[in-house]
Amino acid sequence: MVEPFSDEYLMLMEHKKIPVEAMKKLPQAMNLIKVVPTTYDYLDSDLKKDGFGSRQHWEV
């Protein structure tokens, strides 16, 4: 969870063009959940044309 009205929270509100003053008027702060992936799977059949497997896996 991103702490409401922290620097990160305010940066995300600005990025999404959500007015902070409107958020402060809500009875409860909007919750933001931060997701940090640890692995990625990429599927693309066009990769076979370049000699790669169509499924690529990457661990962070």
C-alpha positions as CSV (number, residue, x, y, z in Angstrom):
1,M,0.0,0.0,0.0
2,V,1.2,3.5,-0.8
3,E,0.8,5.8,2.2
4,P,-2.0,8.3,1.5
5,F,-0.6,11.8,0.7
6,S,3.0,10.7,0.8
7,D,5.4,12.0,-1.8
8,E,4.9,8.8,-3.9
9,Y,1.1,9.1,-3.5
10,L,1.1,12.8,-4.6
11,M,3.3,12.0,-7.6
12,L,0.9,9.3,-8.8
13,M,-2.1,11.7,-8.3
14,E,-0.3,14.3,-10.5
15,H,0.6,11.6,-13.1
16,K,-3.1,10.6,-13.3
17,K,-4.2,14.2,-13.3
18,I,-6.4,13.7,-10.2
19,P,-6.7,16.9,-8.2
20,V,-5.2,16.5,-4.7
21,E,-7.8,18.9,-3.3
22,A,-10.6,16.6,-4.5
23,M,-8.9,13.6,-2.9
24,K,-8.7,15.5,0.4
25,K,-12.5,16.1,0.4
26,L,-13.3,12.3,0.2
27,P,-14.4,10.8,3.5
28,Q,-11.6,8.2,3.2
29,A,-8.4,8.5,1.2
30,M,-8.2,6.4,-2.0
31,N,-6.1,3.3,-1.5
32,L,-3.2,2.7,-3.9
33,I,-1.7,-0.7,-4.1
34,K,1.8,-0.9,-5.4
35,V,2.7,-4.1,-7.3
36,V,6.3,-5.0,-7.8
37,P,6.7,-8.0,-10.2
38,T,9.5,-10.4,-9.6
39,T,9.1,-12.3,-12.9
40,Y,7.9,-11.5,-16.4
41,D,6.7,-13.9,-19.1
42,Y,6.5,-12.5,-22.6
43,L,4.7,-14.4,-25.4
44,D,5.2,-13.4,-29.0
45,S,5.1,-15.8,-31.9
46,D,6.9,-13.4,-34.2
47,L,10.1,-14.0,-32.1
48,K,10.4,-17.4,-33.9
49,K,11.1,-15.5,-37.1
50,D,14.3,-14.2,-35.5
51,G,15.3,-17.6,-34.1
52,F,14.1,-17.1,-30.5
53,G,11.5,-19.1,-28.6
54,S,8.0,-17.6,-28.6
55,R,8.0,-17.6,-24.7
56,Q,10.6,-15.4,-23.0
57,H,11.0,-15.5,-19.2
58,W,12.8,-12.9,-17.1
59,E,13.4,-12.9,-13.3
60,V,14.1,-9.6,-11.7
